[in-house]
Amino acid sequence: MIVGLPKEIKDNEYRVGLTPAGVRALTDAGHRVVVERGAGEGSGFENDLYEKAGARLIDAADDVWAEAEMVVKVKEPIAPEYPRMKEGLLLFTYLHLAPDPKQTEALLQNKVTGVAYETITDRRGTLPLLTPMSEVAGRMAVQVGAQYLEKMNGGRGVLLGGVPGVPAARVVIIGGGVVGTNAAKMAVGLGAQVTIVDRNLDRLRELDDIFLSKISTLASSAYAIHGAISEADLIIGAVLVPGAAAPRLVTREMLKDVPNGAVIVDVAVDQGGCIETTRPTTHSNPTYYEEGVLHYCVANMPGAVPRTSTFALTNATLPYVVRLANRGLLEAVRTDPGLKAGVNTYAGRLTYEAVATDQGLEYAPLDEMLGLPGGTSTSAGGAG
Ligand SMILES: NC(=O)c1ccc[n+]([C@@H]2O[C@H](COP(=O)([O-])OP(=O)(O)OC[C@H]3O[C@@H](n4cnc5c(N)ncnc54)[C@H](O)[C@@H]3O)[C@@H](O)[C@H]2O)c1
């Protein structure tokens, strides 16, 4: 198969869909890889590393898309890329189609096979290509929170770990999944007093086993959350209800009891946020105050650390890329129902039910189109 790797063109996106190691894995398996010159530079991969791994460098993005049978990317295609998508192309990337009718129309009109990272499932029913970005964002949340707690950055001037004779900062993490657990690891490591809130008691039991007495766990309720955040220095929003907007667990009213200059990092902002006062911000203008509390609500946090994020993402995506290239789409999805759940568009039809429902379009089950037994998962994922 000819695999194409274009440079990402979305604003401030420095990740890339394949590392030189990924190119090597594909060329070793007998495939050809064409890489747009400069595609990896934002993540610290110079052109010659791709060439040494067996790729052919191409100057124009148009030519990469034209030559490739499968294009591997990070972010969903944006308007300048729509005309580059030719009929029958296999596109493997984050798509996030539900809120994006224009992109959906472009994929359907051009009869592109769109396989979305965010809807691929694994045997446990989790979303393996979202997990790495949640790990990055969870760990970053504490790093960012610590930075904004510093007085000159607008916070209340508290050191997360405290010092002997001065108590450590209180960190409240709402949601103990992938983001929450990774945030807790960092916060505990820095010596903060950490409380994790979750509605899933089994998850709280697991967290209690993992962290032993180093954290407190709290069953989720408005009362418990209000009490915990009233003494918090740093609040991290990390809840997810798959396929739905995040529940607003912290109200504006509750914030009136949070200390002035405390910091909120609402990682769940990409699903609308779990704090009533959350609104999406960007890396170039990341913070604002509400009720005297500093809010950081960047919707694509991993974009700040593209090199780490590219490695983390491609560690998870590469096995699928290689499988798609080796077996072709039909055989690959026939043997992997989780990968089949990633197929959002095929031959001009919408093959992912949740997206069809959200956009009021007709849903065409992939199984029926391909004559396969079984059904595809329809739960929608979060940020990429
Ligand atoms: N901003 C970014 O750059 C970025 C990056 C990665 C992930 N995210 C987002 O972070 C959020 C969390 O992702 P994740 O991978 O950790 O999800 P996850 O499914 O692993 O964890 C979510 C947790 O929230 C808990 N939860 C659900 N409802 C709750 C409630 N009412 N009270 C308390 N806990 C509740 C669940 O029990 C679960 O443990 C998602 O919205 C995800 O899209 C954002």
The ligand as a Gaussian input file, in Angstrom:
#p B3LYP/6-31G(d) Opt

LIG

0 1
 N       -8.589000      19.285000      27.151000
 C       -7.862000      18.350000      26.563000
 O       -6.873000      18.638000      25.888000
 C       -8.200000      16.896000      26.766000
 C       -7.283000      15.899000      26.406000
 C       -7.629000      14.565000      26.676000
 C       -8.861000      14.261000      27.243000
 N       -9.734000      15.267000      27.534000
 C      -11.049000      15.034000      28.149000
 O      -10.934000      14.745000      29.535000
 C      -12.140000      14.120000      29.964000
 C      -11.818000      12.901000      30.828000
 O      -11.245000      11.895000      29.988000
 P      -10.794000      10.475000      30.555000
 O      -10.039000       9.816000      29.455000
 O      -10.143000      10.623000      31.872000
 O      -12.205000       9.747000      30.751000
 P      -12.469000       8.413000      31.614000
 O      -13.696000       7.808000      31.049000
 O      -11.236000       7.596000      31.719000
 O      -12.774000       8.982000      33.087000
 C      -13.919000       9.741000      33.380000
 C      -14.292000       9.514000      34.827000
 O      -15.352000      10.437000      35.134000
 C      -16.166000       9.774000      36.094000
 N      -17.453000      10.445000      36.203000
 C      -18.494000      10.447000      35.328000
 N      -19.514000      11.155000      35.844000
 C      -19.122000      11.599000      37.069000
 C      -19.745000      12.353000      38.082000
 N      -20.991000      12.798000      37.966000
 N      -19.034000      12.616000      39.207000
 C      -17.765000      12.182000      39.341000
 N      -17.137000      11.442000      38.416000
 C      -17.802000      11.154000      37.285000
 C      -16.263000       8.357000      35.544000
 O      -16.727000       7.444000      36.535000
 C      -14.818000       8.103000      35.128000
 O      -14.054000       7.498000      36.153000
 C      -12.893000      13.806000      28.671000
 O      -13.862000      14.794000      28.422000
 C      -11.825000      13.859000      27.641000
 O      -12.333000      14.110000      26.341000
 C       -9.428000      16.566000      27.296000

